Structures are given as C-alpha cells and as structure tokens.
Amino acid sequence: MQFDKSTPVIATTKAADLVRSWKHFSTVIDTPSFGGEGTDWHTTNIPGLPSWFGVGRVVNGKDAFYYHSAISLFFQLEDASPQCVIYSPHGISPDSLSPVVNASPGVETLAILHGLHDVRIDWGQQLNLGAHNGLKAQRALNATYWIGTHDEVKKGGGVVSWFLRRKVLSVADAMREAEDDEGKKMLGDGQYVELNNGESLLLK
C-alpha cells in the first residue's frame, strides 16, 4: 500500500484479480501470454510502457496449474538485437520454451533464472524441477547467464511438510549426470552465476 496508486501492476490472472480486489492500484494488467512458433515478441508490449519493452508468460500446456511456467522480459535497445530474460522459479521444461527459441524475429536469451534444488512431494507432485532440468533449459535457450533462484530452504508446516522432499543439486551434479556427452562438457556458450542476497550482476 506504500506504492503510488498510479504504479502499473502486471501479474498472472489469479494474482491480478487479487490485486484488483484491494482497490488500490489504478492499472492492473494480466500478463500477456507468449506462445506459438514464430511469435513476435512485440505481442507482449503493454500500453503505457515503452515500446522497446515487453512482458510475457510462457506456459506448459500440459501443466494444469501452470506451475512450471516462466515470465519473459523482452527488450530491444537502440540498434541491438531483441533480447530477453527468462524467470522460472519452479522450472519450465525445455520443450515449453520453444516459443522463445523460435521467436520471429529471433530473440537472444541474455539470462535464465532457474533453481537447482529438486523439490517434490512423496505422492509424485513435482514442485521445483531442479538442476537437471535447468541444464536442459539453459542449453535450449543458449542463455549467456544461468542464475540460480528460489533455492532457499523454506520451513513448511502442516501435513504436507511430512512428505516434502528436497534434493540439493549443483550444476556440476547436473553436468556429470547428463544423458549425453555434450551436456557433460559445457553449458552451451553460457555460464552459471550464483548470487547471494543483496548481490547484483550486470548483464552484458
């Protein structure tokens, strides 16, 4: 409530509905979806924001709750090629990233934010996809940077906490256990960066 009422809020549909119920912000926008082969990133332009910037949501159509989705931030500065940053705190399958990989015009992925820890519930519900999936996603995008996210240990309560399982993994673990020789060698042309709380990284 300390934000000015004129601050635009961009959020997924359920979150946007919740924010609207507060009756505080004058502009609340559902995050545009970004999907389909050959999709132009300009479809994620939002009225009121600069034309060189876009916000989109990439989802897995097989994920009923869209839990394993990603927020994509697109931008094109001056005469540079279009670039994006992909944020997927719970992980997103490489196949679901095809709209970004096959965007038209082409988009360079500057960074992907994807966690390392494999988190699941005993009865088979996968929460965080972990380092093995992160490696595949990073290689699919050929992102310049892979930045870890959402790996802090969270204290759970109630019945669910009895069945919650966390497997702490590293990039080295994922590369060592990769299914093909190429995966064991490298992260494409990118690099993994670990940032602690309060630290920053200049993307270039």
N, C-alpha and C positions, 0 to 999 in steps of 0.2 A: 504493500500500500504506500510505500515511500517513493515509488516510481511516479513520475508525472503521468497524468491520465492520458496525455497525447502520445505516450510511448507505444508504438505498434507492437502487438504480440502475435507471433507466428507459432502455431502449435498443432499437434495432431488433433483429430476431430474430437475425441473424448476430452482431451486436455483443454482444447479451445472452448468446448461447451462449459467446462468447469470454470474457466476464467471469465467467461461471459456472465456466469451466474453471480459473480462478485459485483457486477455493475460498476466497475471502477475504470477500466480502460475503454477508451472511445473506439479503438480499432483492434479487433481480434480476428485473425485470418487463419483458416485451415491451411496447413502446409500442402502445397500442390504436389500431386503425385508425379513421379518421373519414371516412365516405363515405355517399353516397346523398342524395337530395333530402329535405329536411325532417328531417334528422338532428338530434337533440337533443344539445347539447354535453355534457350530463351523462353521456353514454355513455363519456366519456373520464375520468370520475372513477376514481381509483385507490385501493383500500383502504389505509388508513394515512395518506393525505394529506387535507388539509382538503376538505370537501365543496364549497367555493366555487372549487376549482381543478381543472383537468383538463389532461391531456397527450394529444394525438392525432397521428396521422400521416396526411397526405393524400398519396395516390399517383396517378400516371398509369397507368391500366390497360394502356396500350399500351407502356409503358416496361418492358421485360422485367427490367431490373436495378433498377428503382425508383430510378434515379439522379436523376431530376428529380422529386423529391418534396419535401414540406415537413413540418416539425414545427410543430404548432399548440399554443400555450399558451392555454387558456381560463380566464377568471376572472370572478367576479361579486362585487363588493364592496358590502356593505350593501344599500342600495335602488337601486343603479345598474343599468343595463342590462348584459347579458353583453358582454364584450369579449374580444379575442384578439390575440396577437402571432404572426405567421407567419414562420418562419425557413426559407429555402430557399437554401442556399449555392450550389447549381448552377443554380437557377432551376426554376420549375414553370410549365406552360402555364396561361393564364387559364381554359381550359375545365375543367382539373382542380381548380380552386378552387371549382367550383360548390357542393360540399357546405358550404363556409363561407359563400358568398354566399347560399345558400338554406336555411341552417340554421333550425330552428324549436325554440324561439323564436329570433328574429333575433339575430345577433351583430355587434357593431361591431368592425371591424378597427382597432386602435389603431396598429399598425405592421407593415410587412412588411420583412424583411431579405432583400435580393436584390442580387446583384452587378451590375456594369456591363460588365465585360470579356466579350467574345465569345471563347471558347476552344474550339478544335476540333482534330481530328487530320485530316491530309490525306485519308485514305480515307473521310471523311464522318462520323466519330463526333463528335457534338456533346457537349462536356463542360460548359461554362458557357454558358447561354443569352443572357446579356448584357443591355444597357440597353434594346434594343427590346422584348424580352420583358418586362423589368421594368416598363416603362411600361404595357404592356397589363395585366399582373398587378395593378399598383397601381390602375389605373383600374377594373378589375373589382371590386376589393375596396373602392375608395374609402377607402383607408387614410389615417389622419391623417398618418402619417410613412412615408416610404420611406427606409430606412437602408442604405447600401452595405455589402457584406460580401464576403469571400473574393476580393478583387481584388489581394491582394499577389502580387508576381511570385515564382513558385516555380521553383527550379532543378531541372530534370529531367535524368535520366541515362539511359543506355542507348539502344537503337534508337528508342524512342518519341519521345525528345527531338528527333530529327531531323525528325519530322513534325508536331510540336506547333506550332500557330499561334494567336497571341493578337492580338485586335484591341481596342485600348484605346478605349473609348467613354465619352461623358459623357451626362448626362440631356439636355443641350442638343442633342447629336447625335441622340438618340432622338426628341426632340420635333420637331426640324427635319425629320427624315426620316419622320415618322409618316405612315401611309397615309390619314388623314382630317384634316380641318381642326381638329376638336375636339382631337385629340391634339397638334397643333402649338401649341395655345393654353395648355394647362394640365395639371396633374396631378390632375384632379378637384378635390377640396377639400383635398388634402394638400400636403405639402412634402417635398423631398428633403433629407436631412441626411447630411453626411459626417463621420464620427467617426474621429479618429486613435487610434492605440494608446494606451490609458490614459485616453481621454476618455469622458465619460458624457453621457447625455441623459435628462432627466426626462420621461417620457411622461405627457401630461395632455390 
